[in-house]
Amino acid sequence: MKKLLVLSVCMLLLACTSKERKEETKAQKVISRNIIKQTETQHAFSDPATKDTFIVTLEGDSVQTANVTFEIRSSKGELLYQEKFDAIDLINYDLPENASPAEWDSFILNRIDTFFDEKNFATPAIHSGMEFDPYYADKAAWDDIKSDSNSIGFYYLLGKEDGRWIAYSKALQKVVMYFNCC
């Protein structure tokens, strides 16, 4: 009986120690995030009466090899949109071909700084002069966004020719890419 009690206590201590190690590892992962740069802004988006939070984070060991996370959170803190891509995807035709590594870094950091410039937002998201093109847009998303004169669009460019327009679809209750083109 005594051996069984000792064995039970040892098993309990081992289980507790293992759980503590797992919790320490999780905490270390959160602490070890290497955020190089982060830009955050508040802007009306999913609801014109409130402001959502737009966040772009550059994370990694160096600017050019870092990962980027772009998120939009509702005014209530709910995740509305998230996209992850490589920092190198922020390079476009504006960077000279013979740019130095320092110029590459500076360019990427500047793109993080200016990601949410006001010129990247549009109300309505689809103005009257824009035409639907099935090659670049989804018809259901396009029609829903176009029918809402209060819709707010956000534009961002990945790479040299991957321009993306997104907006919040009230009908679909989510962020949709309503136009994607060069």
Sequence and secondary structure as in RCSB ss.txt:
>XXXX:A:sequence
MKKLLVLSVCMLLLACTSKERKEETKAQKVISRNIIKQTETQHAFSDPATKDTFIVTLEGDSVQTANVTFEIRSS
KGELLYQEKFDAIDLINYDLPENASPAEWDSFILNRIDTFFDEKNFATPAIHSGMEFDPYYADKAAWDDIKSDSN
SIGFYYLLGKEDGRWIAYSKALQKVVMYFNCC
>XXXX:A:secstr
 HHHHHHHHHHHHHHHHHHHHHHHHHHHHHHT  EEEEEEEEE  SSTTS EEEEEEEESSSTTT EEEEEEE T
TS EEEEEEEEGGGG  TTS TT  HHHHHHHHHHHHHHTT GGGEESSSS TT    TTTS HHHHHHHHT TT
  EEEEEETTTEEEEEEEETTTTEEEEEEEE 
